[in-house]
């Protein structure tokens, strides 16, 4: 099972900031937090990832709590093209000493014009 | 989507036929993952492969499904004797490795299988 929990859905008005929360209370000290999004009929798209410090890139910002048990993806100005399912993911330890990425149910973001 | 190539994009098969889905990872990536997404559901991990090795197949159905990643050529996800319940989108992802948690995996556009 996924090690992260997210709200099932959120709404935002166009041109307004959006804060997408994620809880990962069992995160280990070396786990990066990854965010992906999936637009309808497309493959998941990498958004951002981070370890401890807040991270910024051209798509979004990632705010990581000091205890690392939660994080927030921030879209500074939502557009209609940002309507998607957003996934917060930790790498999970799998069989044979390897790792894999398990997706949870994600947050479906609806952007209102 | 960052260079992971999947084909075919759409595939229609009759019940009982075989489906072969191909995935070419990004240049320089030696790790491939396959995921399945049923309609209106999330992505489910199926299998993780490195060149010539299956590393983790804990998400693969026990029968009819197999995957390979040969030394040369793309990774193949093979579904034998397809049934209607196999209709789904199959996504491939690749990464340079997993030793480092900060490695990002990049997804292809997916292959949509329809079983009629």
Interface residues (C-beta under 8 A of the other chain):
Chain A: X30 X31 X32 X34 X36 X38 X42 X43 X44 X45 X46 X49 X51 X87 X91 X94 X95 X96 X98 X99 X100 X101 X102 X103 X104 X105 X106
Chain B: X1 X2 X4 X33 X35 X42 X43 X44 X45 X48 X55 X56 X58 X91 X93 X98 X101 X102 X104 X105 X106 X107 X108 X109 X110
